[in-house]
Amino acid sequence: MIIGTIVDLIGTRMLIELADEISYIVAELFSKSLSSGDIPQDGRLANITPIFKKGKKTNTANYRPVSLTVI
């Protein structure tokens, strides 16, 4: 999706500095996406890393998944 690609090219600092100006537009985009049930493919991608909680490290139930998504 074009919007996800554009957002990935914008630096985090710039997004923070422009937050007041773009927050309404971004909220509208997310709202329309959720109400239509159409989630962009870029929004479905994540890198999932298992983080150990406690107990035996050989038991997979002792890990929790943490996902890193796009900004």
N, C-alpha and C positions, 0 to 999 in steps of 0.2 A: 504494500500500500504506500502511496506517495507520502502521506502525512507522517507515518512512522519513520520513513527514510529521511525526511526533512528534519524531524525532531532529533534523530540520531546525529545529524551533522551539526547541530547547534550545541555549543558548549554549555556545560552546567552553569558556569558563572553568568553567562548571558541570560539563561532561563531564569535564574534567581533575580537578576536586575530587572527583567521585563515582566516579572510575575504579576504585578498589579495590572499591567496593560493586556496581558494575554490570558489571564485566568478565566475570564468569562467565556472566551472563545473555546478554550480547551475543555471547559466544563460542558459546554453545549455539544461539542464533538463526542465526548464520552457519553453524555446523556442520550444523544441520538443513536449512537452505536448500541448501547444497552437496550433501548426501547425497541429497536428494530431487530435485535438478536443477531446482528451482524458484527462479529468481532474480527478486526483485521488480522491477517495471518501473522504479522509482526508482533501483535499483542499476545499471541499464543505461544511464542517462543520463550524459553527460559533455560538457563544452565542450572541444573539441580545438583546440589552437593549434599551428601549425607553428613550431618554433624552429630558426633557422639554425645549421648546424654549421660548415662551412667550404667553400671552393671558390666556384664561380660561383653567384650568387644566382638565376640564371634556371633552374638545374637543380633540379628538385623532389627529386631523390635527396639533395641536400645539406641537407635539413631533416629534423628528427625530430619526431614528434607527441608533444605533452605534453597529458595530459587532467587536467582539474580535476573531481573528483567531489564528491558531498555529503560532509559530515563523517562 
